[in-house]
């Protein structure tokens, strides 16, 4: 009997970008009984908009939203929020203090309220990036604040609970779905996907061909770097892993 498998993929720039390839790889995964989790910076409403926009009848089994801070499991024809995950990541998280520190970084501009949540504080940071990121880490440490700092695509800055993020969320989902780490593949295209490609998680990973420089530079034995872009790159990686 084939072990249960889980594909956790970023959406924009990874699963989304080539509709024909996306539908093809989704069909192939469904035929093989592979569970699909979207792991994205989007909120659930935005994922539902994506379903409607593409006129899809397919649905992911799990939606990991807002950079790993919200997890929704498919149930009763819709999605149910996993509140246990919020209890786990809420410990040691002080959003007000985090935002006080970021408020003193002049180049950090807060994103629209739509992309904020009780467990996610999001900004744009496009100037003096290395200096300001180092400064943010220093100020968090000085304040004894535990937070995960995620920077991606040359502009997006997310401050998250230390126990959250895409990687820990995928590990949590795999545990809930009784999937061993060696039977998990994660896919992405930018820096915020690196968190679910960390070697210590025990997953294999696919960096699609259109990946940002920070992902292209992440050369590891457990990471397959596809030549093809978007979902075609996912297929390329899954074929190399013998999943489809």
N, C-alpha and C positions, 0 to 999 in steps of 0.2 A: 504493500500500500504506500502510495506517495505521501511524504510528510506534508503537513500544511505549510503553505508559503504565503508571504506577505510582501507586496510591492508598495513602498511608500514613496510617492513622487511629489515634487514641487509642481505647481501648475504653470504659472506664467513663464514662458521661455523654456519650459521643459516638456510637460505633457501637452500644453497649449502652444500652437504656433504652426502646426501642419495638420489640418483637420483629417485628411485622408489617412495619414500615418497614425494619428491618435485613435481613430475608430478601429483601424486594423489591429493595433497592438492591444486595445481593450478587448476586442473579440477573441484574440489569441489567449489572453490571460483568463478570460471567463471560461473558455473551452478547457483550460488546464485547471480550473478551480482555484486560481490564485486570488487571495484577498487583495483588494486595492484600497489604499489609504491616500488621500490627498493631504500633503503636508505643505502648508502655504501661509503667506502673510495675509491672505484674504480672510474676511469674516464669512460666516455661514451664508448670509444673505447674498453676498457676492458670488459664492459658489452656486447658489440656486439660480442666480441670474445667468451664470455661465451655462447651466443646463438648459435654460429656456432659450438663450441666444443661439445655441447650437442645435436646438430642438432634439435633445438627447432623451431617450427613454432609460438609458443606463444610469446607474448611480454608484458612487463609491461606497464601499462598506463602512468606511470611517472617514471623517473630515477632521484633520488636525489644523486648527485655524489660528490666526493671529500669532504666527511664529511660535507655535508650540505651547500657547497658553490656554487655548480652548480645545476640547476634544469632544466630538459628537459621534456616537455610534448609530448606525442605521437600525431603525426599529419601527414597526407598525406603519410602514410606508413613508416614514419621515426620518428625522434625526433627533436623538435625545442627548442633551448635554450631560457629560460625566462630571458630576459635582465632586466626586471623590478626588479627581485630579486637582481641582481648585483648592481643596483642603491640603493636599500634599504640597503644592507650589506656594501656597499662601504663607507658610511659615518663614519667618525672617525677611519678609518682604515689606518694605516701607516706601510706597510709591511717592508720598508727599516729600520725603527727604530726598529721594532720587531726583524728583523734579526741581527741588530747590537747588541742588547741585548743577543740574543742566541749565537752569535759568541764569547761571553766572557764566555760561559759555556763549559768547556773543555770536559765534557763527552757527550755533545750533538753533534751528527754527522748528518749532513744534508743528507736527503734521495736523491735518484737520481732525476734528473730534471723532469722525467716523473711524479713524484708525487707532484710537486710544481705547483702553479698557482698564478695569481695576488691576489687571496683571500685565499691562503693557504700556510703556510710555515711549512714544515714537517721534522722531525728529528728522529733519533734513540737515546733513552736514556735508558741505562741498568745498570748504576752504580750510586751509591749515589742518588737514585731517589727521595726520600722524601726531602732530603736536597736541591737538585737542583730545584725541583718543587717549594718549598717554596721560594727559591732565585729568581726564574723567576717571580713569583707573586710580590715579593717585588720590583724588578727592574722595572717591568711594572708600578706598582703604583707610584714609585718614579719619573718615566718619564712621568706620567700622560697619559699613553697609555692604551686604552681600547681594550683588546683582550681576546678571549676565549682560555683557555689552556685545551687541551684534551689529556689525557694520557690513553693508553689501552694496554692490552695483555703483560704487562711487558716490553715493548720496544718502542712502537710507541708514538711519541709526535707531536701533531699538534697545531699550533697557527693559530687562525681564527678570522675574524671580530666578534666583540661582538654580533652583531645582527644575526649571522649565526649559524651554527651547525645543527645537525640532527633534534633536537626538533623544532626549529623555522622554519626550512624548511618544516617539515611535517605540522605544523600549517598553514603555507602559502599555501601549496598545498591543504589542507582540505578546506581552505577558497575559493580558486579558483574553487574547484570542488563542492562547496556547501554541504560539509559534516560536520555535527555537531561534536564537540569534543567527545561526548559520543558514537559516531559511528565510532571512530578511534581506531584501535588496532596496536600497534607497537611491533616488535619482534627483539631480539638481543641476543648476546652471549658474548660481551666484554664491557670494560669501555666506549668506544666511543658511545655505544648504550644507556647509562644511560641518555644522554641528551634528548632523545625522550621518556624517561620513567618518566620524572619529573612530580610530582603530579599536579603542577599548570597548566599544559597543558590540563588536563581534559581527557586524553586518558586512555584506559586500555592497559596493556602490557603483553607480554609473554617472559620469560627468558627460553630458551631451555635447555634441560638437560645437555648439554655439555658446559654450560656457564663457563666463567672464574671466579675466586674467587670474584672479585669485583662485579660481577653481582649476584652471588649466595648470597652474603652478603646483597644485596639490597632487604630486606624483607619489602614489603608494601602491603596494602590491594588491591590496584589496579593492582598489578603485580602477574601474575600466573607463578609459577615455575614448569615447566614441568619435568617429569621424563625421557621422551624420548628425544633423541638427534636430532639435525638438523630439517628438515621439519616435521618429525614425532612429534617432540615437539611442533611445530606450530599447527599441527592438534589437538594435545591433548588440547592445550589451547583454540583453536577455538571451539572445542566440549564443553569444559567447559563453554564457553561464549554463547553457543547456536547459533553460526554463521553457523556451518555446522553439 
